[in-house]
Amino acid sequence: MADAVRVNPQVLDTISVLQGATMVSGVVRTSGAGKAYQSVAQSSAMAVQDATDYLRNMGTMSTTAVGAAMAQLLADPKEFGLYKEVINEAQGLVTKAADNFKTIGKDAAEVLQNFSPTG
């Protein structure tokens, strides 16, 4: 029964060599740096995704507001100035959201480009 539990000494030597090769400080540091970079890259991508969602949502709201204002304008052309203001504000929201998206994208790229996990 004791023979069934015995491990071949060559297997133990192989495990020992592998541990020695992978637990060297340089390997551990390189692996950690890679994981840190991947984490920052993923966070940057998520920030850009959030900005994309925001831009899409603002586009939807703007389109809805413009449609509603146009319907009111057609029903009551005397209030052209009021509805024109609503339409301009709605379109301005999309422009601001696009600028926000651009800024977040550039900033995320800069953070990732300048990230140095090794110090």
MARLO-405283 format. One record per atom (N, C-alpha, C): x, y, z. Coordinates in steps of 0.2 Angstrom, whole numbers, padded with zeros to 4 digits, always signed. Example, Ala and Ser with C-alpha at 12.3 -4.5 7.8 and 13.67 -1.06 7.14 Angstrom:
BEGIN
+0066-0028+0039;+0062-0022+0039;+0066-0016+0039;+0064-0011+0035;+0068-0005+0036;+0064+0000+0039;
END
This chain:
BEGIN
+0004-0006+0000;+0000+0000+0000;+0004+0006+0000;+0010+0006+0003;+0015+0012+0004;+0017+0013-0003;+0018+0008-0008;+0020+0009-0015;+0015+0013-0019;+0009+0013-0017;+0004+0016-0021;+0004+0024-0020;+0007+0026-0014;+0007+0033-0012;+0014+0036-0014;+0019+0032-0016;+0025+0035-0018;+0025+0039-0024;+0029+0044-0024;+0030+0048-0030;+0037+0047-0033;+0037+0046-0040;+0043+0045-0043;+0048+0051-0042;+0054+0050-0040;+0059+0055-0038;+0060+0060-0044;+0059+0057-0050;+0060+0061-0056;+0055+0067-0057;+0049+0065-0055;+0043+0069-0055;+0044+0075-0050;+0046+0073-0044;+0048+0078-0039;+0053+0082-0041;+0059+0080-0044;+0064+0084-0047;+0061+0089-0052;+0057+0087-0056;+0054+0091-0061;+0050+0096-0058;+0046+0095-0053;+0042+0100-0050;+0047+0105-0046;+0052+0103-0043;+0056+0107-0040;+0060+0112-0045;+0062+0109-0051;+0065+0113-0056;+0060+0119-0059;+0054+0116-0060;+0049+0121-0062;+0047+0127-0057;+0047+0125-0051;+0046+0130-0046;+0051+0135-0045;+0057+0132-0046;+0063+0137-0046;+0063+0141-0052;+0061+0139-0057;+0062+0143-0063;+0056+0148-0063;+0050+0147-0061;+0045+0151-0061;+0044+0156-0055;+0047+0154-0050;+0047+0158-0044;+0053+0163-0043;+0057+0163-0048;+0063+0168-0048;+0060+0175-0048;+0063+0180-0044;+0060+0186-0043;+0059+0190-0050;+0063+0189-0055;+0062+0192-0061;+0056+0190-0065;+0055+0183-0065;+0049+0180-0068;+0042+0183-0064;+0043+0183-0057;+0037+0185-0054;+0035+0192-0055;+0041+0197-0055;+0040+0204-0057;+0037+0205-0064;+0040+0201-0069;+0037+0202-0075;+0030+0200-0076;+0028+0194-0073;+0021+0192-0073;+0017+0197-0069;+0019+0200-0064;+0015+0205-0060;+0014+0211-0064;+0019+0213-0068;+0019+0219-0072;+0014+0218-0078;+0014+0212-0080;+0009+0211-0086;+0002+0211-0084;+0001+0208-0078;-0006+0208-0075;-0008+0215-0073;-0004+0219-0071;-0005+0226-0069;-0007+0230-0075;-0003+0229-0081;-0004+0232-0087;-0011+0230-0090;-0013+0224-0090;-0019+0221-0092;-0025+0224-0088;-0024+0225-0082;-0029+0228-0077;-0030+0235-0079;-0025+0239-0080;-0026+0246-0082;-0029+0246-0089;-0027+0242-0094;-0030+0242-0101;-0037+0240-0100;-0039+0235-0096;-0046+0234-0096;-0050+0240-0093;-0048+0243-0088;-0051+0249-0085;-0052+0254-0090;-0047+0255-0094;-0047+0260-0099;-0052+0259-0104;-0053+0252-0106;-0058+0250-0111;-0065+0251-0108;-0065+0250-0102;-0072+0251-0099;-0074+0258-0098;-0069+0262-0097;-0071+0270-0097;-0073+0272-0104;-0070+0269-0109;-0072+0271-0116;-0079+0268-0118;-0080+0262-0115;-0087+0259-0116;-0092+0263-0113;-0091+0265-0107;-0096+0269-0103;-0097+0276-0107;-0092+0279-0110;-0093+0285-0114;-0096+0284-0120;-0095+0278-0123;-0099+0276-0129;-0107+0275-0127;-0108+0272-0122;-0115+0271-0120;-0118+0278-0118;-0115+0282-0115;-0117+0289-0114;-0119+0293-0120;-0114+0292-0125;-0115+0296-0131;-0121+0293-0135;-0122+0286-0135;-0128+0283-0138;-0134+0285-0135;-0134+0286-0128;-0140+0288-0124;-0142+0295-0126;-0137+0299-0126;-0138+0306-0127;-0141+0307-0134;-0138+0303-0139;-0141+0303-0146;-0148+0301-0146;-0150+0296-0142;-0157+0294-0142;-0161+0299-0139;-0159+0302-0133;-0163+0307-0130;-0164+0314-0135;-0158+0315-0138;-0159+0321-0142;-0163+0320-0148;-0163+0314-0151;-0167+0313-0157;-0175+0313-0154;-0176+0310-0149;-0183+0310-0146;-0185+0318-0145;-0181+0322-0142;-0183+0329-0140;-0184+0333-0147;-0180+0332-0152;-0180+0335-0158;-0187+0333-0161;-0188+0326-0161;-0195+0324-0164;-0201+0327-0161;-0200+0327-0154;-0206+0330-0150;-0207+0338-0152;-0201+0341-0152;-0201+0348-0154;-0204+0350-0161;-0202+0346-0165;-0204+0346-0172;-0212+0345-0173;-0214+0340-0169;-0221+0339-0169;-0225+0345-0166;-0222+0348-0161;-0226+0354-0158;-0225+0360-0163;-0219+0360-0166;-0218+0366-0171;-0224+0365-0176;-0225+0359-0179;-0229+0359-0184;-0236+0360-0182;-0238+0358-0176;-0244+0360-0173;-0246+0367-0171;-0240+0371-0169;-0241+0378-0167;-0235+0382-0170;-0235+0383-0177;-0229+0387-0180;-0228+0394-0177;-0232+0396-0173;-0231+0403-0170;-0226+0403-0165;-0225+0397-0162;-0219+0396-0156;-0213+0394-0159;-0211+0396-0165;-0205+0393-0169;-0199+0394-0164;-0198+0400-0161;-0192+0402-0157;-0191+0397-0151;-0197+0395-0148;-0196+0391-0142;-0194+0384-0145;-0197+0381-0150;-0195+0375-0152;-0188+0374-0155;-0186+0380-0159;-0180+0380-0161;-0175+0380-0156;-0176+0383-0150;-0172+0383-0144;-0171+0376-0142;-0176+0372-0141;-0176+0365-0139;-0172+0361-0143;-0173+0362-0150;-0170+0358-0155;-0162+0359-0154;-0160+0366-0154;-0153+0368-0153;-0150+0365-0147;-0154+0365-0141;-0151+0362-0135;-0150+0355-0135;-0155+0351-0138;-0154+0344-0139;-0148+0342-0143;-0147+0346-0149;-0142+0344-0153;-0135+0346-0150;-0135+0351-0145;-0129+0353-0142;-0127+0348-0137;-0132+0345-0134;-0131+0339-0129;-0127+0334-0132;-0129+0332-0139;-0125+0327-0142;-0118+0329-0144;-0117+0335-0146;-0110+0338-0147;-0106+0338-0141;-0109+0340-0135;-0105+0339-0129;-0104+0332-0127;-0108+0327-0128;-0107+0320-0127;-0101+0318-0131;-0101+0320-0138;-0096+0318-0142;-0089+0320-0140;-0089+0327-0138;-0083+0330-0135;-0081+0326-0129;-0085+0324-0125;-0084+0320-0119;-0081+0313-0121;-0084+0310-0126;-0081+0304-0128;-0074+0304-0131;-0073+0309-0135;-0066+0311-0137;-0061+0312-0132;-0063+0316-0127;-0058+0317-0121;-0057+0311-0117;-0062+0307-0116;-0061+0301-0112;-0057+0296-0116;-0058+0295-0122;-0054+0291-0127;-0047+0293-0127;-0046+0299-0128;-0039+0301-0128;-0035+0300-0121;-0039+0302-0116;-0036+0301-0109;-0035+0294-0107;-0039+0290-0109;-0038+0283-0108;-0032+0280-0112;-0031+0282-0118;-0026+0280-0122;-0019+0283-0119;-0019+0289-0116;-0013+0292-0113;-0012+0288-0107;-0017+0287-0103;-0015+0283-0097;-0012+0276-0098;-0015+0273-0103;-0012+0266-0105;-0005+0267-0108;-0004+0272-0112;+0003+0273-0115;+0008+0275-0110;+0006+0279-0105;+0011+0281-0100;+0012+0276-0094;+0007+0271-0094;+0008+0267-0088;+0014+0263-0088;+0017+0263-0082;+0023+0259-0082;+0023+0255-0075;+0021+0248-0076;+0020+0244-0070;+0027+0243-0066;+0032+0244-0069;+0039+0243-0066;+0041+0249-0062;+0037+0254-0063;+0040+0260-0059;+0043+0265-0063;
END
